[in-house]
Amino acid sequence: MCHLSIFNFKQTRSLVVLFFLVFLNNSYLSEVYASSASNEEAQYDLMLVGGGLNTCSSFSLKNCQKKSFNEDDLQSILYQISPKSISRFLQTEPIQRLDKANQENIRALLLNIYAKVANKMLTRRQLRDAFENNNLLEWYQALPDPQYYALLDSLEVQQLDQNKQRKQEKANLLLTKDKASVGIYQRFVQQAKLRAPNHLEKPHVVVITASSRDPFEVADFYISVFEQAGAKVTWLPLDKTYQQARALEVAGFAGCEQLARLRETNLSFYRERIYPQRTALQQRLCAAPHESLKIIQSAQGIFFNGGDQSLTLAALKLADGSDSAELALIKTQVNSGALIVGGTSAGTAVHAGGSYHDRPIVMLTNGDPAKAMSRGALANPPPSQRCFAQVACGQGVGSGDLTYRAQGGTGLFDLGLLDTHFSERDRESRLAVFTASSEQTYAFGVDEATALFVDKTLDGNYLFEVQGANGVFIVDQQVGHYALHKSADSPRVRREVSGVSHYLAHAAQASFSRDTATWQFKLPGELRNKPLRLGRLDDGEWRNQIRAHCGSTEVISWQQYGSYFALKASQATVFHYEPQAKHCHYTNLPFVISYLSE
């Protein structure tokens, strides 16, 4: 009965708020047009991908139509427990900080496993199983991050091909099952080519893999991808460690000579053993930073990988929060039209920043939708990506808490917040709470295998285009509210957020005027004035609810993660259905999400 009464309370109040919001939204300023085909390629400044670019590679055979790689291609990171690798691990700084008794205990544990696996080459899963089979899984999972990553990197095997060269991960776009992902890579190269001095030549694309704990590991993949997409590719070893070394050099210390030690402080160990040429390149560019600037200056496209946007930002900002010379040049090149910047997942999220209507735009760094409504947004550093497996996350936050960086990211996108892996991970509630609680006006959630192309015009307005398998969700808080109610008489907390939403799928276009705060939308397909029921997708409850009621004027409601969701079309709401893509586009759809703790 308790659950029912809570649900009825949330439902009743939310419907009242929703119908009031529908009334306000009837006068919402936006226009919707049917899109028309154009043979002229528009030039965009940014390509923001929501992650999930499922690409055929020697690492990811499940994404391939058929196998096309051989034993000389790197197919997995492998680990080996041996006396030599155990000795490497014990010499790392996180272990050296322990007392001798603990060090000897760790040595004994690892030697016991070594006696059973006998120098076998192990995948990451097999390594975990080796600890589990020796009743050490809890110990393995509870290792603090410095010790855990020191262990992995110490045990990693250097894999060489028949010519004694380092094996490399190879991609194959031709055999990739997901053609939407291939199209996004190719479109980025096409955009870069628009800026090339000679359109007959291959454009120069620079890849920056700073979002990864180990930036060296994924460099081969992105070089292979963009070469196959038609670009000349340079990998630039710009990361957090590089900036730290340069800061020491500027202060008069020998920072570039300390790159290996600085990597260890960033949880990356013995990389010069696995990637000798790549670490040597970083050493050379650290000593000659003008060379890195020349590489950026010559690029028509720069692409950032996925991972952790806090790491990406650390590669682009100085310790005092100001732009590095590299980021300053990137911004100059983008503003002059000479460069397009792209990124996926963290490589997208990092670009939110600057300000809109004198409100700073923050950068989302972590959070599960299940905790968004119950805990709200916290201006804390994000927890470790492994904290779910550790005794404590630290930083005063839990593994699923919604966290953000108040100072924002790079600022290349200054209209609103950015989120990724969106519909697939049911992130609508987290983005709505995040938008409202941080007093933003707009937020953009990009689905997987989908790209949002962005052009900021000279007058400060924005043009958008969506390409890919899914769509882009927009939270619009011009009309809406956010309420958090606590009572001294009860431990219950009630949180409620409302606003207007838009969802633009493949081939949809939009423009936004900063001066008048108005939208214009160009949607493909047919206008839906009557309800149309589309089949369910594998994930994304909000998206599936819309698919079941495309064009409906009735209240659409459901429960998820302990919250009540309600949507109701207003006179300003427009639905479009595009039969080929099989998505339901919509604009100006009011929503309310409410949560009442038990």
C-alpha positions in Angstrom: 0.0 0.0 0.0 2.9 2.3 0.7 4.2 2.0 -2.8 0.8 2.6 -4.3 0.2 5.8 -2.2 3.6 7.2 -3.2 2.9 6.5 -6.8 -0.6 8.1 -6.7 0.9 11.2 -5.0 3.6 11.5 -7.7 1.2 10.8 -10.5 -1.5 13.3 -9.3 0.9 16.2 -8.7 2.9 15.5 -11.8 -0.2 15.6 -14.0 -1.2 18.9 -12.6 2.3 20.3 -13.4 2.2 18.7 -16.8 -1.1 20.2 -17.9 0.1 23.6 -16.7 3.3 23.2 -18.7 1.3 22.2 -21.7 -0.7 25.4 -21.4 2.4 27.5 -21.3 4.0 25.5 -24.2 1.1 26.3 -26.5 2.7 29.7 -27.1 6.2 28.3 -27.4 8.3 30.1 -30.1 9.6 27.6 -32.6 8.9 26.6 -36.2 9.0 23.2 -37.9 9.5 22.7 -41.6 9.7 19.5 -43.7 13.3 19.0 -44.6 14.4 19.2 -48.2 17.4 17.5 -49.8 20.4 19.5 -50.7 23.5 18.5 -52.7 25.7 21.1 -51.1 27.7 19.9 -48.1 27.4 22.4 -45.2 30.6 23.1 -43.3 30.4 22.4 -39.6 32.7 23.3 -36.7 32.0 20.3 -34.4 31.0 16.6 -34.8 29.7 15.4 -31.4 29.2 11.6 -31.3 27.4 9.8 -28.5 29.7 6.8 -28.4 28.8 3.3 -29.5 30.7 3.4 -32.8 30.8 -0.4 -33.2 33.7 -0.9 -35.6 35.1 -4.1 -37.0 38.7 -4.4 -35.7 41.1 -7.2 -34.7 40.0 -6.4 -31.1 36.3 -6.5 -31.9 35.5 -9.4 -34.3 31.9 -9.4 -33.2 31.5 -6.1 -35.2 32.8 -7.7 -38.4 30.8 -9.3 -41.2 33.6 -11.9 -41.4 37.1 -12.5 -40.0 39.8 -10.6 -41.9 42.7 -10.4 -39.6 45.8 -12.6 -39.0 48.1 -13.5 -36.2 50.3 -10.5 -36.8 47.4 -8.2 -35.8 46.8 -7.4 -32.2 43.6 -9.2 -31.1 43.7 -8.8 -27.3 45.8 -7.3 -24.5 47.5 -10.3 -22.8 48.9 -10.7 -19.3 51.4 -13.1 -17.8 52.1 -13.9 -14.2 55.8 -14.8 -13.9 58.7 -14.1 -11.5 59.8 -11.3 -13.8 56.4 -9.6 -14.0 55.8 -10.1 -10.3 59.2 -8.4 -9.7 58.1 -5.4 -11.9 54.9 -5.0 -10.0 56.7 -5.0 -6.6 59.0 -2.3 -7.8 56.2 0.1 -8.6 55.7 3.1 -6.4 52.3 2.1 -5.1 53.7 -1.1 -3.8 57.0 0.4 -2.6 54.9 2.6 -0.3 53.7 -0.4 1.6 55.6 -1.9 4.5 57.8 -4.9 3.9 55.4 -7.4 5.4 52.6 -6.3 3.0 55.0 -6.5 0.1 56.1 -10.0 1.0 52.5 -11.0 1.4 51.6 -9.8 -2.1 54.7 -11.6 -3.5 53.5 -14.8 -1.9 50.0 -14.4 -3.2 51.2 -13.9 -6.8 53.8 -16.7 -6.7 51.0 -19.0 -5.5 48.9 -18.1 -8.6 52.1 -18.4 -10.8 52.6 -22.0 -9.6 49.1 -22.8 -11.1 49.1 -20.8 -14.3 52.7 -21.4 -15.2 53.5 -18.5 -17.5 50.3 -18.8 -19.5 49.2 -15.8 -21.6 45.9 -14.6 -20.1 43.2 -12.2 -21.3 41.8 -9.7 -18.8 38.9 -12.1 -18.1 41.3 -15.1 -17.7 43.4 -13.0 -15.3 40.4 -12.2 -13.2 39.5 -15.9 -13.2 43.0 -16.9 -12.0 42.5 -14.8 -8.9 39.0 -16.1 -8.4 40.2 -19.7 -8.7 42.7 -19.0 -5.9 40.0 -17.4 -3.7 41.6 -14.0 -4.2 38.9 -12.3 -6.3 37.8 -10.1 -3.4 41.4 -9.0 -2.8 41.9 -8.3 -6.6 38.8 -6.2 -6.9 39.5 -4.3 -3.7 42.9 -3.1 -4.8 43.1 0.7 -4.8 43.4 2.1 -8.3 47.2 2.8 -8.1 47.9 -0.8 -7.1 45.3 -2.3 -9.5 46.6 -0.5 -12.6 50.2 -1.1 -11.6 49.4 -4.8 -11.5 47.8 -4.8 -14.9 50.6 -2.8 -16.6 53.3 -4.9 -14.9 51.8 -8.1 -16.1 51.1 -6.9 -19.6 52.9 -8.8 -22.3 54.7 -7.1 -25.2 53.4 -8.8 -28.3 55.5 -8.8 -31.4 54.7 -10.0 -35.0 56.8 -12.2 -37.2 59.1 -9.3 -38.0 59.7 -8.5 -34.3 57.6 -5.4 -34.6 54.9 -4.4 -32.1 51.6 -5.9 -33.0 48.9 -3.3 -33.7 45.1 -3.3 -33.6 43.7 -3.0 -37.1 40.3 -1.8 -38.1 38.3 -2.7 -41.2 35.6 -0.3 -42.2 34.6 -2.2 -45.3 33.6 -5.3 -43.2 32.0 -3.3 -40.3 28.4 -4.4 -39.8 27.2 -1.1 -38.4 27.2 1.1 -41.5 25.9 4.1 -39.5 29.2 4.2 -37.6 31.2 3.9 -40.8 29.2 6.8 -42.3 30.1 9.0 -39.3 33.8 8.4 -39.7 33.5 9.1 -43.4 31.5 12.2 -42.9 34.1 13.6 -40.5 36.9 13.0 -43.1 34.6 14.6 -45.7 34.2 17.7 -43.5 37.9 17.9 -43.0 38.4 17.7 -46.7 36.3 20.8 -47.3 39.1 22.6 -45.5 42.0 21.0 -47.3 44.1 23.4 -49.5 43.7 21.1 -52.4 40.4 19.1 -52.3 42.0 16.4 -54.4 44.4 15.6 -51.6 43.7 13.6 -48.5 42.8 15.8 -45.5 45.0 15.8 -42.5 43.3 14.4 -39.4 45.0 14.5 -36.0 43.9 11.9 -33.4 44.2 12.7 -29.6 43.6 9.7 -27.3 43.9 11.6 -24.0 40.5 10.3 -22.7 42.1 6.9 -21.9 44.1 6.0 -18.8 46.5 4.5 -21.3 46.5 6.9 -24.3 49.0 4.8 -26.2 46.8 1.7 -26.3 44.0 3.0 -28.6 46.2 5.1 -30.9 46.5 2.2 -33.5 42.8 1.8 -33.7 42.0 5.4 -34.5 44.9 5.8 -36.9 43.6 2.7 -38.8 40.0 3.9 -38.8 40.7 7.4 -40.2 43.2 6.2 -42.8 40.6 3.8 -44.1 38.1 6.6 -44.1 40.4 8.5 -46.5 42.6 10.8 -44.3 46.3 11.3 -43.7 46.5 10.7 -40.0 48.8 11.9 -37.2 48.5 10.7 -33.6 49.4 13.5 -31.2 50.6 12.3 -27.8 48.9 15.2 -26.0 47.6 14.0 -22.6 47.6 14.9 -18.9 51.2 13.7 -18.4 52.4 15.8 -21.3 50.9 19.0 -19.8 52.4 18.2 -16.4 55.8 17.7 -17.9 55.6 20.9 -19.8 54.5 22.8 -16.7 57.7 21.6 -15.0 59.8 22.7 -18.0 58.2 26.2 -17.9 59.0 26.4 -14.2 62.6 25.6 -14.9 62.7 21.9 -14.1 63.5 18.9 -16.3 59.9 17.8 -16.8 60.3 15.9 -20.1 62.9 13.7 -18.4 60.2 12.7 -15.9 57.5 11.5 -18.2 57.7 7.9 -17.1 57.4 8.9 -13.4 54.5 11.4 -14.2 52.7 8.6 -16.0 52.8 6.5 -12.9 51.1 9.3 -10.9 48.4 9.2 -13.6 48.0 5.4 -13.1 49.9 4.4 -16.3 53.0 2.2 -15.7 55.8 0.8 -17.9 54.3 2.2 -21.1 57.8 2.7 -22.6 58.2 -1.1 -22.4 55.1 -1.8 -24.4 55.1 1.3 -26.7 58.7 2.4 -27.1 58.2 4.4 -30.3 55.1 6.1 -29.1 56.6 7.1 -25.7 59.7 8.3 -27.6 57.5 10.5 -29.7 56.0 12.0 -26.6 59.4 12.7 -25.2 60.5 14.4 -28.4 57.4 16.6 -28.7 57.7 17.5 -25.0 61.1 18.8 -25.6 60.0 20.7 -28.7 56.4 21.8 -28.0 56.3 24.1 -31.1 56.3 20.8 -33.1 52.9 19.9 -31.5 51.5 23.3 -32.5 52.7 22.8 -36.1 50.9 19.5 -36.2 47.7 21.1 -35.0 48.2 24.1 -37.4 48.4 21.7 -40.3 45.3 19.7 -39.4 41.9 20.0 -41.0 40.3 17.7 -38.4 41.0 16.8 -34.8 39.3 13.8 -33.2 39.1 12.9 -29.5 38.5 9.4 -28.3 36.1 8.2 -25.6 36.9 7.3 -22.0 37.1 9.9 -19.2 36.4 13.5 -20.1 38.3 14.7 -17.0 41.4 13.2 -18.5 40.7 14.8 -21.9 40.3 18.2 -20.3 43.6 17.7 -18.3 45.3 17.3 -21.7 44.0 20.6 -22.9 44.0 22.9 -19.8 46.8 24.1 -17.6 46.8 23.5 -13.8 45.3 27.0 -13.2 42.3 26.2 -15.4 43.5 28.4 -18.3 43.7 27.1 -21.9 46.9 25.4 -22.9 48.7 26.7 -26.0 47.3 23.6 -27.9 43.7 24.3 -26.9 44.1 28.0 -27.7 45.3 27.2 -31.2 42.5 24.6 -31.7 39.9 27.3 -30.8 41.6 29.8 -33.2 41.5 27.3 -36.0 37.9 26.3 -35.4 36.8 30.0 -35.3 38.6 30.7 -38.5 36.9 27.8 -40.3 40.2 25.9 -40.9 39.4 23.0 -38.5 36.6 20.7 -37.5 36.8 19.1 -34.0 35.2 15.7 -33.5 34.9 13.4 -30.6 33.0 10.4 -29.3 31.6 9.8 -25.8 34.0 11.6 -23.4 35.5 13.2 -26.5 32.1 14.9 -26.9 31.2 15.6 -23.3 34.4 17.5 -22.7 33.5 20.3 -25.1 30.6 21.8 -23.1 31.7 25.0 -21.4 31.7 28.8 -21.6 28.5 30.5 -20.7 25.0 31.1 -22.0 23.0 34.1 -20.8 25.7 34.8 -18.2 25.3 31.3 -16.7 28.5 29.1 -16.8 28.0 25.8 -18.7 29.3 23.0 -16.6 30.7 19.6 -17.7 29.0 16.4 -16.6 31.5 13.9 -15.3 29.6 10.9 -13.9 26.2 9.6 -12.9 23.5 6.9 -13.2 19.9 7.8 -13.9 18.8 5.7 -11.0 20.5 8.2 -8.6 19.8 11.4 -10.5 16.4 12.0 -9.0 17.2 10.7 -5.5 20.5 12.4 -5.0 20.5 15.3 -7.5 23.7 16.7 -9.0 27.0 17.2 -7.0 29.8 19.6 -7.8 32.4 16.9 -6.8 35.2 15.2 -8.6 33.9 12.0 -10.2 34.5 8.7 -8.4 36.9 6.1 -9.7 35.5 4.1 -12.6 36.2 1.0 -10.4 34.6 2.2 -7.2 31.7 -0.2 -7.5 34.2 -3.0 -6.9 36.0 -1.2 -4.1 35.2 -0.8 -0.4 34.8 3.0 -0.8 34.7 5.4 -3.7 36.3 8.3 -2.0 35.7 12.0 -2.9 32.5 11.9 -0.8 30.5 10.3 -3.7 29.1 6.9 -4.6 29.7 5.1 -7.9 26.4 6.2 -9.5 26.3 9.8 -8.2 25.7 12.6 -10.6 28.8 14.8 -10.6 30.0 17.7 -12.6 32.8 20.1 -13.1 31.5 23.6 -12.3 34.1 25.3 -14.5 33.0 23.4 -17.5 35.1 21.8 -20.3 36.8 23.3 -23.3 34.0 25.7 -24.2 34.0 24.8 -27.9 30.2 24.2 -27.4 28.7 27.0 -25.4 25.0 26.6 -25.8 24.3 23.9 -23.2 25.3 20.7 -21.5 26.4 17.6 -23.4 25.7 14.0 -22.6 26.3 10.7 -24.5 25.3 7.1 -24.7 22.0 8.7 -24.1 18.7 6.9 -24.9 20.4 3.5 -24.6 21.2 4.2 -21.0 18.0 5.9 -20.1 19.7 9.2 -19.3 16.8 11.6 -19.9 16.1 12.0 -16.1 19.8 12.5 -15.3 20.1 15.2 -18.0 16.8 16.9 -17.0 17.9 17.1 -13.3 21.4 18.1 -14.3 20.1 20.9 -16.6 17.6 22.3 -14.0 19.8 22.0 -10.9 22.8 23.7 -12.5 20.5 26.4 -13.9 21.1 25.7 -17.5 18.7 26.5 -20.3 19.6 23.7 -22.8 21.2 20.3 -22.8 21.9 17.8 -25.6 22.0 14.1 -25.2 23.5 12.2 -28.1 22.6 8.6 -28.7 25.1 5.9 -29.6 26.2 5.5 -33.3 24.8 9.1 -33.8 26.6 12.4 -34.5 25.4 15.9 -33.9 27.1 18.3 -36.3 27.3 21.9 -35.1 28.1 25.1 -36.8 28.4 28.3 -34.8 27.8 31.2 -37.2 29.6 34.5 -37.2 26.6 36.2 -35.5 26.7 33.6 -32.6 23.8 31.5 -33.8 23.8 27.7 -34.2 23.1 25.3 -37.0 22.6 21.6 -36.3 22.4 18.4 -38.2 21.9 14.8 -37.0 23.4 11.8 -38.7 23.5 8.2 -37.6 21.5 5.2 -36.4 19.5 7.1 -33.6 19.0 10.6 -32.5 19.7 13.6 -30.3 17.5 14.5 -27.3 17.3 18.2 -26.3 16.2 19.4 -22.8 14.7 22.9 -23.2 14.2 24.7 -19.9 12.9 28.0 -21.3 9.6 26.8 -19.9 9.8 24.5 -16.9 10.6 24.2 -13.2 12.8 22.4 -10.7 11.7 21.8 -7.1 13.3 20.0 -4.2 11.2 19.6 -1.1 12.5 18.4 2.3 10.5 18.4 5.6 11.8 18.5 9.1 9.0 16.2 10.1 9.8 13.5 7.6 12.9 11.9 6.1 11.2 11.8 2.7 12.6 13.9 -0.2 10.5 15.0 -3.2 12.3 16.1 -6.3 10.5 17.3 -9.4 11.7 18.6 -12.8 9.7 19.7 -15.8 10.5 21.2 -19.2 10.2 20.8 -22.9 11.9 18.1 -25.0 12.9 17.7 -28.6 14.2 14.6 -30.3 15.9 14.8 -33.7 16.9 11.7 -35.5 18.9 11.1 -38.7 18.7 13.9 -41.3 16.9 16.3 -39.0 18.2 19.9 -39.0 17.8 22.8 -36.6 18.8 26.3 -36.1 18.9 28.4 -32.9 19.0 32.2 -32.5 20.8 33.4 -29.4 19.3 36.9 -29.8 15.6 35.7 -29.7 16.1 32.3 -28.1 14.0 30.6 -30.8 14.4 27.4 -32.6 13.6 26.4 -36.2 13.4 22.7 -37.0 13.6 20.9 -40.3 12.4 17.3 -39.9 12.4 14.5 -42.5 9.5 12.2 -43.1 5.8 12.8 -42.7 3.9 14.8 -40.1 1.9 12.6 -37.7 -1.4 14.0 -36.6 -2.7 10.5 -35.6 -1.0 8.0 -33.3 1.4 5.5 -34.9 2.8 2.5 -33.0 6.4 1.6 -33.8 8.2 -1.6 -32.7 10.3 -1.5 -29.5 14.0 -1.2 -29.6 16.3 -3.2 -27.3 16.9 -0.3 -24.9 15.7 3.2 -24.0 12.4 3.3 -22.2 11.6 7.0 -22.9 12.4 6.4 -26.6 10.3 3.3 -26.7 7.3 5.0 -25.0 7.4 7.6 -27.7 7.7 5.0 -30.4 4.5 3.3 -29.0 2.7 6.7 -29.1 4.2 8.7 -32.0 1.7 11.5 -32.8 -0.4 10.9 -29.7 -2.1 13.7 -27.8 -2.8 11.6 -24.8 -0.7 11.5 -21.6 2.2 9.1 -21.9 3.3 7.9 -18.5 5.4 5.2 -16.9 7.6 4.4 -13.8 11.3 3.8 -13.9 14.1 3.9 -11.2 11.5 4.9 -8.6 10.5 8.0 -10.6 7.2 8.8 -12.3 7.5 10.1 -15.9 4.7 11.9 -17.8 4.6 13.4 -21.3 1.8 15.3 -22.9 1.7 17.0 -26.3 0.7 20.6 -26.5 -0.5 22.7 -29.5 3.1 23.5 -30.2 4.2 19.8 -30.3 5.0 18.3 -33.7 5.7 14.6 -34.4 7.3 13.4 -37.6 7.9 9.8 -38.7 10.5 8.9 -41.3 9.8 5.4 -42.6 13.3 4.6 -43.8 15.0 5.4 -40.5 12.0 4.2 -38.5 12.3 6.9 -35.9 9.7 9.2 -34.4 11.1 12.8 -34.4 9.3 15.3 -32.1 9.7 18.9 -31.0 8.2 20.9 -28.1 7.0 18.0 -26.1 6.4 18.9 -22.4 7.5 16.5 -19.7 7.4 16.1 -15.9 9.6 13.7 -13.9 8.9 13.3 -10.1 10.5 11.3 -7.4 9.4 10.8 -3.8 11.7 8.8 -1.5 10.3 6.1 0.7 
